Amino acid sequence: MERDLKLPESRAILLKNALDDLTADPDVLAIYQGGSLAKGNFDHYSDIDLHTIVLPEKKNSFVREKKERAKNWGEVLFYEDFHPSSPVIVTHYSSFVKIDSWYHFPEEIKPSIWLKGCEVLYDPKNLIGEIIKESTAIIYKPSTEEVLFWRGKVLAFIHETYRAVMREEFYYALANLDRIRWLVASGWYMKMDQHLDSPYGVWSKIEGKRSKLAEWQQSLLSSWDCSRNANQIMMMLVRMIPEILRLNTCLSLKVDLSPDHDQMERIMKMVY
């Protein structure tokens, strides 16, 4: 508890160290911050999402040296998902704060829903300020392609849950069931015209105080729980289907797409 109370202070020190180091490098053109810290929905446990724009001809050297660069900012505990050719590195520090740091060249940064709400930290040549401003003005609306992708994934995971149960691969069945829960939650976000910042399948910010879901939605999510039991898993799957059908209709009508209700039911009834 004592350590956790100090996390905001530790995070601020790490961010200052990173900025002091990066802005002193003449090959660094701009820096912006994403994630919870930029968008204001952070808590004690939020990490630092740091994006550094570098000279195009220098990007490869920044990528090669990203581990050494991260050591300049604090005492490193360990690295996550480190790959020599990847432009991103996740560094965990002894203070229990982590930094996700990306390296880009200017042409990679274009107005996008993913840049909405990001914060410019360093931009002496005005390379990214306008791009971030344009991105912040983007209004998210789900597309026909997104709804079709959502529908296909829901149906696929329903079938895969059944296959896993029949094979007695119960952890795999539970993992598939969790993906269906996540897809329902992401569908609720689409229905609200809210872009889900979390990557596909990641639960961050969907539950708890930072969630944009209504109380009934969070309550329904929490009720969709079961153990490693074949009957429970299949019963839970059946319990989720009415909301899946309702949500499919809502999302389909939202993008002027046929809900294909009969086809949806026919496909789902193949497993129960």
C-alpha positions as semicolon CSV with decimal commas, in nm:
position;residue;x (nm);y (nm);z (nm)
1;M;0,000;0,000;0,000
2;E;0,282;0,238;0,084
3;R;0,445;0,168;-0,253
4;D;0,119;0,209;-0,444
5;L;0,046;0,547;-0,284
6;K;0,375;0,671;-0,430
7;L;0,304;0,548;-0,783
8;P;0,188;0,886;-0,924
9;E;0,506;1,050;-0,793
10;S;0,723;0,770;-0,930
11;R;0,544;0,792;-1,264
12;A;0,598;1,168;-1,283
13;I;0,971;1,123;-1,217
14;L;1,002;0,857;-1,489
15;L;0,816;1,073;-1,740
16;K;1,037;1,374;-1,661
17;N;1,350;1,163;-1,697
18;A;1,231;1,028;-2,031
19;L;1,144;1,374;-2,163
20;D;1,473;1,525;-2,044
21;D;1,662;1,247;-2,218
22;L;1,465;1,246;-2,543
23;T;1,434;1,622;-2,592
24;A;1,810;1,659;-2,553
25;D;1,860;1,433;-2,856
26;P;1,875;1,634;-3,184
27;D;1,736;1,335;-3,375
28;V;1,409;1,353;-3,181
29;L;1,154;1,568;-3,364
30;A;0,843;1,541;-3,145
31;I;0,689;1,347;-2,856
32;Y;0,328;1,278;-2,769
33;Q;0,154;1,081;-2,497
34;G;-0,141;0,849;-2,538
35;G;-0,346;0,632;-2,307
36;S;-0,510;0,717;-1,978
37;L;-0,266;0,990;-1,875
38;A;-0,340;1,189;-2,189
39;K;-0,715;1,134;-2,177
40;G;-0,761;1,208;-1,808
41;N;-0,908;0,873;-1,699
42;F;-0,594;0,754;-1,523
43;D;-0,548;0,609;-1,176
44;H;-0,253;0,511;-0,958
45;Y;-0,181;0,206;-1,175
46;S;-0,189;0,371;-1,518
47;D;0,125;0,334;-1,726
48;I;0,301;0,583;-1,953
49;D;0,232;0,552;-2,328
50;L;0,513;0,749;-2,489
51;H;0,543;0,804;-2,864
52;T;0,863;0,954;-3,003
53;I;0,894;1,092;-3,358
54;V;1,248;1,069;-3,492
55;L;1,435;1,149;-3,812
56;P;1,344;0,881;-4,070
57;E;1,705;0,784;-4,129
58;K;1,758;0,742;-3,753
59;K;1,457;0,528;-3,670
60;N;1,640;0,196;-3,708
61;S;1,908;0,304;-3,463
62;F;1,645;0,415;-3,210
63;V;1,475;0,077;-3,246
64;R;1,801;-0,112;-3,203
65;E;1,893;0,088;-2,893
66;K;1,550;0,106;-2,731
67;K;1,652;-0,109;-2,434
68;E;1,954;0,106;-2,359
69;R;1,745;0,422;-2,400
70;A;1,487;0,296;-2,149
71;K;1,767;0,242;-1,894
72;N;1,833;0,618;-1,897
73;W;1,494;0,686;-1,739
74;G;1,502;0,469;-1,425
75;E;1,598;0,138;-1,270
76;V;1,472;-0,131;-1,506
77;L;1,307;-0,437;-1,354
78;F;1,241;-0,628;-1,678
79;Y;1,135;-0,589;-2,040
80;E;0,812;-0,726;-2,187
81;D;0,759;-0,837;-2,548
82;F;1,106;-0,728;-2,647
83;H;1,197;-0,799;-3,009
84;P;1,499;-0,640;-3,176
85;S;1,309;-0,520;-3,485
86;S;0,993;-0,401;-3,310
87;P;0,945;-0,021;-3,284
88;V;0,785;-0,062;-2,940
89;I;0,922;-0,179;-2,608
90;V;0,743;-0,221;-2,274
91;T;0,975;-0,148;-1,983
92;H;0,884;-0,233;-1,624
93;Y;1,067;-0,030;-1,360
94;S;1,151;-0,113;-0,998
95;S;0,901;0,152;-0,885
96;F;0,620;-0,072;-1,026
97;V;0,554;0,178;-1,307
98;K;0,588;0,076;-1,670
99;I;0,647;0,272;-1,990
100;D;0,522;0,160;-2,330
101;S;0,748;0,348;-2,570
102;W;0,709;0,364;-2,948
103;Y;0,939;0,511;-3,212
104;H;0,796;0,656;-3,534
105;F;0,906;0,869;-3,824
106;P;0,689;1,169;-3,926
107;E;0,512;1,010;-4,224
108;E;0,366;0,740;-3,999
109;I;0,162;0,992;-3,799
110;K;-0,168;1,077;-3,967
111;P;-0,506;1,189;-3,827
112;S;-0,677;0,885;-3,675
113;I;-0,936;0,787;-3,417
114;W;-0,647;0,617;-3,234
115;L;-0,482;0,958;-3,183
116;K;-0,800;1,112;-3,043
117;G;-0,726;1,266;-2,703
118;C;-0,348;1,223;-2,724
119;E;-0,134;1,494;-2,566
120;V;0,156;1,672;-2,735
121;L;0,455;1,685;-2,500
122;Y;0,725;1,818;-2,733
123;D;0,679;1,963;-3,082
124;P;0,928;2,243;-3,156
125;K;0,874;2,220;-3,534
126;N;0,494;2,190;-3,517
127;L;0,501;1,848;-3,680
128;I;0,222;1,676;-3,487
129;G;0,018;1,944;-3,311
130;E;-0,228;1,989;-3,598
131;I;-0,251;1,613;-3,656
132;I;-0,343;1,554;-3,291
133;K;-0,593;1,841;-3,310
134;E;-0,758;1,694;-3,622
135;S;-0,767;1,350;-3,458
136;T;-0,936;1,489;-3,146
137;A;-1,213;1,632;-3,367
138;I;-1,291;1,294;-3,526
139;I;-1,635;1,160;-3,431
140;Y;-1,644;0,782;-3,415
141;K;-1,925;0,594;-3,591
142;P;-1,919;0,216;-3,638
143;S;-1,895;0,101;-3,999
144;T;-2,071;-0,180;-4,183
145;E;-1,737;-0,364;-4,197
146;E;-1,694;-0,340;-3,820
147;V;-2,043;-0,479;-3,754
148;L;-1,992;-0,766;-3,999
149;F;-1,657;-0,844;-3,837
150;W;-1,820;-0,834;-3,494
151;R;-2,101;-1,067;-3,605
152;G;-1,865;-1,316;-3,765
153;K;-1,638;-1,329;-3,459
154;V;-1,933;-1,382;-3,222
155;L;-2,061;-1,674;-3,427
156;A;-1,713;-1,821;-3,464
157;F;-1,644;-1,813;-3,089
158;I;-1,985;-1,965;-3,012
159;H;-1,904;-2,261;-3,235
160;E;-1,549;-2,286;-3,101
161;T;-1,676;-2,287;-2,742
162;Y;-1,891;-2,589;-2,823
163;R;-1,602;-2,770;-2,994
164;A;-1,379;-2,709;-2,693
165;V;-1,642;-2,841;-2,452
166;M;-1,692;-3,155;-2,660
167;R;-1,315;-3,212;-2,657
168;E;-1,308;-3,149;-2,280
169;E;-1,066;-2,859;-2,336
170;F;-1,232;-2,655;-2,066
171;Y;-0,974;-2,378;-2,030
172;Y;-0,998;-2,323;-2,405
173;A;-1,378;-2,325;-2,379
174;L;-1,362;-2,061;-2,105
175;A;-1,120;-1,853;-2,311
176;N;-1,364;-1,860;-2,604
177;L;-1,653;-1,773;-2,376
178;D;-1,453;-1,476;-2,249
179;R;-1,405;-1,354;-2,605
180;I;-1,783;-1,364;-2,654
181;R;-1,829;-1,157;-2,338
182;W;-1,572;-0,909;-2,467
183;L;-1,741;-0,889;-2,807
184;V;-2,073;-0,813;-2,640
185;A;-1,907;-0,536;-2,437
186;S;-1,737;-0,397;-2,749
187;G;-2,075;-0,409;-2,926
188;W;-2,227;-0,198;-2,648
189;Y;-1,949;0,055;-2,703
190;M;-2,017;0,061;-3,079
191;K;-2,387;0,113;-3,014
192;M;-2,298;0,420;-2,803
193;D;-2,068;0,553;-3,079
194;Q;-1,778;0,510;-2,839
195;H;-1,446;0,398;-2,980
196;L;-1,296;0,128;-2,762
197;D;-0,934;0,227;-2,702
198;S;-0,837;-0,117;-2,572
199;P;-0,695;-0,356;-2,834
200;Y;-0,908;-0,648;-2,955
201;G;-0,986;-0,883;-2,666
202;V;-0,832;-0,664;-2,393
203;W;-1,057;-0,583;-2,096
204;S;-0,878;-0,267;-1,979
205;K;-1,122;0,019;-1,899
206;I;-1,431;-0,190;-1,985
207;E;-1,507;-0,278;-1,623
208;G;-1,480;-0,074;-1,306
209;K;-1,477;0,300;-1,246
210;R;-1,328;0,387;-1,585
211;S;-1,594;0,198;-1,781
212;K;-1,846;0,381;-1,997
213;L;-2,094;0,096;-1,964
214;A;-2,421;0,140;-1,776
215;E;-2,477;-0,033;-1,442
216;W;-2,707;-0,294;-1,599
217;Q;-2,444;-0,378;-1,860
218;Q;-2,168;-0,426;-1,604
219;S;-2,405;-0,628;-1,389
220;L;-2,497;-0,852;-1,683
221;L;-2,128;-0,904;-1,761
222;S;-2,053;-1,008;-1,405
223;S;-2,345;-1,254;-1,410
224;W;-2,198;-1,436;-1,710
225;D;-1,957;-1,633;-1,495
226;C;-1,901;-2,007;-1,470
227;S;-1,649;-2,273;-1,375
228;R;-1,470;-2,551;-1,562
229;N;-1,788;-2,751;-1,603
230;A;-1,928;-2,856;-1,941
231;N;-2,293;-2,804;-1,847
232;Q;-2,226;-2,467;-1,686
233;I;-2,030;-2,344;-1,985
234;M;-2,304;-2,441;-2,231
235;M;-2,580;-2,304;-2,007
236;M;-2,391;-1,974;-1,982
237;L;-2,350;-1,963;-2,358
238;V;-2,726;-2,005;-2,403
239;R;-2,792;-1,730;-2,145
240;M;-2,585;-1,485;-2,351
241;I;-2,764;-1,545;-2,680
242;P;-3,070;-1,317;-2,625
243;E;-2,845;-1,015;-2,566
244;I;-2,627;-1,112;-2,863
245;L;-2,934;-1,125;-3,090
246;R;-3,068;-0,795;-2,955
247;L;-2,732;-0,626;-2,995
248;N;-2,685;-0,763;-3,347
249;T;-3,018;-0,611;-3,447
250;C;-2,928;-0,273;-3,294
251;L;-2,585;-0,258;-3,457
252;S;-2,713;-0,379;-3,794
253;L;-2,989;-0,118;-3,807
254;K;-2,735;0,145;-3,704
255;V;-2,532;0,085;-4,021
256;D;-2,828;0,002;-4,252
257;L;-2,743;-0,368;-4,259
258;S;-2,989;-0,658;-4,250
259;P;-2,973;-0,825;-3,905
260;D;-3,018;-1,168;-4,069
261;H;-3,195;-1,274;-3,751
262;D;-3,311;-1,613;-3,882
263;Q;-2,965;-1,695;-4,014
264;M;-2,805;-1,590;-3,685
265;E;-3,041;-1,813;-3,488
266;R;-2,987;-2,106;-3,726
267;I;-2,609;-2,081;-3,691
268;M;-2,622;-2,052;-3,311
269;K;-2,874;-2,337;-3,268
270;M;-2,618;-2,572;-3,422
271;V;-2,451;-2,586;-3,078
272;Y;-2,749;-2,614;-2,840
